[in-house]
Amino acid sequence: MRRYKRIVVKVGTKVITAEDRKLDTERIGEIASQISAIMDEGTEVILVTSGAIGAGMSILNIKKRSADLTELQATAAIGQSHLMRLYGEYFKKRKINVGQILLTQEDFNDRKRYLNIKHTINALLRHKAVPVINENDTVATEEIKCGDNDRLSSLVADLCGADMLIMLTDVDGLLDENGRTIESVGEITQDILKLGGKSRCDLGTGGMATKIDAALAVTRAGIDCVIANGKTEMVLVRIVIKGENIGTAFKGKKEKFIAKKRWIAFSSKTKGAIRIDEGAEEALKKNKSLLASGIAAVEGSFDPGDVVAITDASGKEVARGVVSYSSAEVSKIKGMKTADFKAALGYKGRDEVVHKDNLVIL
């Protein structure tokens, strides 16, 4: 049995919601108890929890999730404080402190902010506290959408160097075409992705598809992943401490990207796209940098230092990387040799539009 030094536990909304649609405080207490037991065994735990909007709906006696963004943000603001109070009270009974961290995608897009999150989490863990992380729904706009905390948990697992991500949901794991739980997945193929479907509910925002996407991201970072039913008795203790096979397990890859390239590939969102020709595509596959001479077109708006998608002639994304020039500048120099940059831009910049050290083949 593998000994895990650091794990991330993601708790879905429906795991901590009772049949009457109110927060299941007993379940929250059980989760806190199991995490405490795991910590007693020497494993550090980071908790990514959904439920702020569900908690706010319960407090405000709202029966149906609103489609209005402002209402969702207000509901989340009320629910988040209530959710944190419950976690704080249950962990305090076990003499464990909690630290709240609310994040948006912008915290991951900026490399310095990304690293600061890592330092904050490490500091909390040094104090034997549990970082309790959620999407900052009170200010997020695009982020309040399907799969927000599934993806968030995978980003957190990668940035903090976790050994395992456990995503607790309301089903027993990934189901095959006959409704049977798949115990383990060696490779996440297109057939596996199809099994995820496009499910969603009116309390939470994720589905199995977003969990498989999260599993794909963390396994590429060498992190083991398990999708399991959060209402299974002592599920966390049985998985982490006893080593039982519960739910669906995804094994982390032995060969993985270095940390910076994982950030480029999975953690940041692209700000625009650069379409390249066949010659440039072949060069990228041979570990070459992207030069202006191979660029056919520019899409969207981006600045130097942003992560951009790199697409082939059909528009399919084949790579992504940190760009050295703005979209306006790339539009001026596309198709040119580096010797012509000064005449087009008024200055001589870098030879590479995207350097190979800042580029990932997908």
TASULPE-V185120 format. One record per residue. N is the residue number from 1. RES is the residue in one small letter. SS is DSSP state (H for helix, E for strand, - for the rest). PHI is phi in degrees with one decimal (NA if undefined). Layout:
N,RES,SS,PHI
N,RES,SS,PHI
This chain:
1,m,-,NA
2,r,-,-74.6
3,r,-,-94.3
4,y,-,-95.8
5,k,-,-84.7
6,r,E,-146.9
7,i,E,-129.7
8,v,E,-113.7
9,v,E,-111.7
10,k,E,-106.6
11,v,E,-109.9
12,g,-,-79.4
13,t,H,-56.6
14,k,H,-69.8
15,v,H,-68.4
16,i,H,-107.7
17,t,E,-116.0
18,a,-,-82.0
19,e,-,-63.2
20,d,-,-84.0
21,r,-,74.2
22,k,-,-95.4
23,l,E,-61.3
24,d,-,-86.9
25,t,H,-64.6
26,e,H,-65.3
27,r,H,-65.4
28,i,H,-60.1
29,g,H,-63.5
30,e,H,-65.3
31,i,H,-63.6
32,a,H,-61.6
33,s,H,-64.1
34,q,H,-66.8
35,i,H,-64.0
36,s,H,-61.4
37,a,H,-64.0
38,i,H,-65.5
39,m,H,-64.7
40,d,H,-62.4
41,e,-,-87.3
42,g,-,95.8
43,t,-,-97.3
44,e,E,-80.8
45,v,E,-129.1
46,i,E,-111.3
47,l,E,-107.5
48,v,E,-107.9
49,t,E,-121.4
50,s,-,-88.7
51,g,-,114.1
52,a,H,-63.6
53,i,H,-67.7
54,g,H,-60.4
55,a,H,-65.2
56,g,H,-64.7
57,m,H,-61.6
58,s,H,-65.3
59,i,H,-64.4
60,l,-,-86.9
61,n,-,58.9
62,i,-,-94.5
63,k,-,-87.1
64,k,-,-126.5
65,r,-,-60.6
66,s,-,-73.3
67,a,-,-92.5
68,d,-,-86.1
69,l,H,-60.1
70,t,H,-61.8
71,e,H,-64.9
72,l,H,-62.2
73,q,H,-66.2
74,a,H,-66.0
75,t,H,-62.9
76,a,H,-64.8
77,a,H,-60.9
78,i,H,-70.8
79,g,H,-70.7
80,q,H,-63.1
81,s,H,-64.8
82,h,H,-67.2
83,l,H,-62.1
84,m,H,-65.1
85,r,H,-61.4
86,l,H,-64.6
87,y,H,-59.7
88,g,H,-59.7
89,e,H,-66.3
90,y,H,-69.8
91,f,H,-72.1
92,k,H,-63.0
93,k,-,-60.4
94,r,-,-104.9
95,k,-,60.2
96,i,-,-120.7
97,n,-,-87.4
98,v,E,-122.8
99,g,E,-129.6
100,q,E,-83.8
101,i,E,-130.8
102,l,E,-110.4
103,l,E,-127.1
104,t,-,-129.2
105,q,H,-59.9
106,e,H,-60.8
107,d,H,-67.1
108,f,H,-94.0
109,n,H,-67.4
110,d,-,-88.0
111,r,H,-60.6
112,k,H,-67.3
113,r,H,-64.8
114,y,H,-58.0
115,l,H,-69.0
116,n,H,-65.8
117,i,H,-59.2
118,k,H,-58.8
119,h,H,-64.4
120,t,H,-65.3
121,i,H,-61.3
122,n,H,-62.0
123,a,H,-66.1
124,l,H,-61.6
125,l,H,-66.8
126,r,H,-63.1
127,h,-,-86.4
128,k,-,60.2
129,a,-,-99.0
130,v,E,-100.3
131,p,E,-68.2
132,v,E,-109.8
133,i,E,-114.8
134,n,E,-146.9
135,e,E,-64.6
136,n,-,-81.8
137,d,-,-65.9
138,t,-,-73.4
139,v,-,-123.5
140,a,-,-70.6
141,t,-,-116.3
142,e,-,-62.0
143,e,-,-72.5
144,i,-,-81.0
145,k,-,-157.1
146,c,-,-57.9
147,g,-,85.3
148,d,H,-57.9
149,n,H,-83.0
150,d,H,-65.3
151,r,H,-66.2
152,l,H,-58.4
153,s,H,-63.8
154,s,H,-69.5
155,l,H,-64.5
156,v,H,-65.8
157,a,H,-59.4
158,d,H,-70.9
159,l,H,-65.8
160,c,-,-94.4
161,g,-,67.6
162,a,-,-71.2
163,d,-,-91.8
164,m,E,-151.4
165,l,E,-117.9
166,i,E,-113.7
167,m,E,-104.3
168,l,E,-93.2
169,t,E,-134.9
170,d,-,-104.1
171,v,-,-123.0
172,d,-,-79.3
173,g,-,143.8
174,l,-,-78.8
175,l,E,-101.8
176,d,-,-82.1
177,e,-,-62.6
178,n,-,-97.9
179,g,-,81.9
180,r,-,-96.3
181,t,E,-70.4
182,i,-,-84.3
183,e,-,-71.6
184,s,E,-149.1
185,v,E,-126.0
186,g,-,-81.8
187,e,-,-136.8
188,i,-,-86.4
189,t,-,-92.7
190,q,H,-62.2
191,d,H,-64.6
192,i,H,-66.7
193,l,H,-60.9
194,k,H,-64.9
195,l,H,-65.7
196,g,-,-68.8
197,g,-,64.5
198,k,-,-136.8
199,s,-,-72.0
200,r,-,-157.1
201,c,-,-134.2
202,d,-,-85.5
203,l,-,-94.8
204,g,-,-90.4
205,t,-,-125.1
206,g,-,-98.6
207,g,-,-154.8
208,m,H,-64.4
209,a,H,-59.5
210,t,H,-70.2
211,k,H,-71.2
212,i,H,-66.8
213,d,H,-59.6
214,a,H,-64.9
215,a,H,-62.9
216,l,H,-60.3
217,a,H,-65.5
218,v,H,-73.8
219,t,H,-66.6
220,r,H,-65.9
221,a,-,-94.0
222,g,-,82.4
223,i,-,-103.5
224,d,E,-69.6
225,c,E,-141.1
226,v,E,-134.8
227,i,E,-109.2
228,a,E,-142.7
229,n,E,-77.1
230,g,-,-70.4
231,k,-,-98.8
232,t,-,-69.0
233,e,-,-58.5
234,m,-,51.7
235,v,H,-60.1
236,l,H,-68.7
237,v,H,-62.2
238,r,H,-68.5
239,i,H,-76.1
240,v,H,-82.8
241,i,-,-87.9
242,k,-,-89.4
243,g,-,73.2
244,e,-,-75.8
245,n,-,-88.5
246,i,-,-123.5
247,g,-,77.6
248,t,E,-114.8
249,a,E,-103.8
250,f,E,-121.0
251,k,-,-85.4
252,g,-,-66.6
253,k,-,-73.0
254,k,-,-76.0
255,e,-,-93.6
256,k,-,-140.9
257,f,-,-66.8
258,i,-,-68.4
259,a,H,-56.4
260,k,H,-64.6
261,k,H,-73.3
262,r,H,-67.5
263,w,H,-62.0
264,i,H,-63.9
265,a,H,-74.1
266,f,H,-121.0
267,s,H,-87.7
268,s,-,-94.1
269,k,-,-106.2
270,t,-,-73.1
271,k,-,-98.3
272,g,E,-174.7
273,a,E,-143.0
274,i,E,-121.7
275,r,E,-93.7
276,i,E,-118.8
277,d,-,-90.6
278,e,H,-63.7
279,g,H,-62.9
280,a,H,-66.6
281,e,H,-61.4
282,e,H,-64.4
283,a,H,-65.1
284,l,H,-62.8
285,k,H,-65.5
286,k,-,-97.1
287,n,-,66.2
288,k,-,-103.0
289,s,-,-76.8
290,l,E,-88.8
291,l,E,-103.4
292,a,H,-61.6
293,s,H,-62.5
294,g,H,-96.6
295,i,E,-92.7
296,a,E,-99.1
297,a,E,-159.9
298,v,E,-125.2
299,e,E,-124.9
300,g,E,79.8
301,s,-,-124.6
302,f,-,-149.8
303,d,-,-115.2
304,p,-,-57.3
305,g,-,95.8
306,d,-,-78.7
307,v,E,-89.4
308,v,E,-122.8
309,a,E,-81.5
310,i,E,-116.3
311,t,E,-116.2
312,d,-,-86.0
313,a,-,-62.0
314,s,-,-86.2
315,g,-,95.5
316,k,-,-75.8
317,e,E,-74.1
318,v,E,-111.4
319,a,E,-161.4
320,r,E,-150.0
321,g,E,-166.0
322,v,E,-88.1
323,v,-,-87.4
324,s,-,-91.4
325,y,-,-129.0
326,s,-,-76.7
327,s,H,-61.9
328,a,H,-64.3
329,e,H,-70.8
330,v,H,-63.6
331,s,H,-61.6
332,k,H,-77.4
333,i,H,-104.9
334,k,-,-57.6
335,g,-,81.5
336,m,-,-91.3
337,k,-,-80.9
338,t,H,-61.9
339,a,H,-65.4
340,d,H,-95.0
341,f,H,-60.4
342,k,H,-63.2
343,a,H,-67.6
344,a,H,-81.7
345,l,H,-104.6
346,g,-,91.7
347,y,-,-155.1
348,k,-,-102.0
349,g,-,-95.7
350,r,-,-69.5
351,d,-,-66.7
352,e,E,-94.9
353,v,E,-73.6
354,v,E,-134.0
355,h,-,-73.0
356,k,H,-59.8
357,d,H,-73.1
358,n,H,-113.2
359,l,E,-133.5
360,v,E,-128.0
361,i,E,-82.3
362,l,-,-92.5
